[in-house]
Amino acid sequence: MLSIILFVILLCLSGVTLLSVVGRASLNRVELVGLSFPVGMLLAVGLMMLQDLLRQRLSLVWVIVGLLLVLVAGLLILYKSKRLTASLPSWATLKGWLGRINIVWLIFFVLVVVIEVMNFRKCMFFPTFDRDSLAGFDSLGYLIAQEHTMYGLSVFSPEENPLIHNAGSYITYAPLVQLSYSIVYMLGAETSKLIPGLFFLFFLISFYGVLRDVVGSTGAIIATFFVLITPEMIAFSSLSATNVIHAIYASLGVIYALKSCSREKPTTDYGLLWVSGLLLLGSILTRYDGIVFPMAMGLYLLYPVFAKRLKWWHLIGWGMIILLPMCCWFLHQKWTGMTSESIVITSLLRDGDKANLIAKGLWGHLTNTQLYGWSFLLLLISLLASLPVMIKRKRWGRLGQVAMAFVLPLLLYGLLLYHINYSWDSIDNVIAYSAKRYLFCFVPIALFCTFTLDAFYLAFRKVESWFS
């Protein structure tokens, strides 16, 4: 247990250091704490992927050494740039923070803490039991910890598993989840449930932090509460699968891309842009179909490029953060035989029945409040209520953000489903299960857009003024 605690602390410290370097003081302290674990885990998994690329035995020692090097190098960079500060909050700062607390904020904060404590305890108490984890992610993580390799796993051998190269095989799974599980197994854990538990806990902190600067503390804590109680989100946050972990990386990556190029700012915040790139990289390393979010955000970032608020080389640099590691990993999979039968339909496809089935399935999920609560309904209400303000003040950029962050990725995902040959399963099951879980990613995005649109934004600013 002590070794796990110390490793998690090292992960968070290295994550905070990297974020402080690339974020360029653009993140507040709450965001730094919340993002520290996801980014730290991305670093650790990246180091393990590098070992596998070099055909080396996966060793936790080298991961720890790598994290320490990142920590020391980051501290040196911050010290040289005079951004390394370590001071305790003053009484004036503490008094100002206490002065901003109001009864609405306090009620929702207590609710968030109580529910998350119950959720985290549930995550730690119940062993892994869902089918996808037992058939793939958790089992692969345990085997990696035992055999200290990924490309050379015994279950990837055709002699052991003749069907391993069939379409849809777990030999082609994105590596982040199973490698993160292997880390805790190497440290002696009996279950991998600590990883999804910590991911969700730190996500709630980071989501509150990123919204607090935009809509204030009251709106941020209410939005965090809605994310927490989303039925499918809280149900799957304690399972050793990819769904919620992918939603964390994808949604935060999109949110930071939006925030970096906010129309209220005359120039792009490059620190937030680089943070967005790291998180979207984590999204693809968790699920390959997460590529739709960088694609959508890449198109969104073209506008500030043409508006000369963002330079071309910054957009290219953001793209390279995401694509370069992925290309290296895809080549590694090709060279080591971690491939399966192609599932992509490359010929021209005209299948009206399939398109209609996908459209109806996605729409059915989006309108099902038993799955995603009020998340998508609140976005529609906020959008309609904000239209008069947007028309009066000509703030069409807000509407564009909703279109590029929510609607476009959804359309791209529908196209992705349309161009895949589900030879190992029926399209009905894919829509009923995989698509339903993929839409987790849109819940935080929808709530971020909801609370930053004019209607909700002005309402919560008014509430805060009443209590201040």
JOPE-V27448 format. One line per field, one symbol per residue. psi: psi as a letter, one per 20 degrees, with the letter a starting at -180 (. if undefined). A space follows every 10 residues. Layout:
psi->???
This chain:
psi->gghgghghgg ggghgggghh ghilkiprhg ggghiggghg hhgghhhhhg ghhjkqpoph ghgggghhgg gggghgghgh jkjoqnqqpr hgggghghhi prhgggghgg ggggghgggh hgghgprpiq ghghiegggg gghghhilqg hjqhiiphhh nhjhjrpjqi hjqqigghhh hhghhhjjqi qjihghghgh ghghghgggh hgigjrgghg hgghghggjp ghghgiijql aighgghggg ghggghgghh kpiiphrpnh ghghgggghh ghghigphii hhghgghghh ihghghjkip qghggggghh hghghggghg hghghjjmrr qpjpoirppn nhggghgggh gghgghjoii gjcjghghgg ghgghigggh ggjlmihghh ggghhggghg ghhghghhkp omhirqhghg hhfghghhih highgghghg iiqgghghgh hgghhhi.
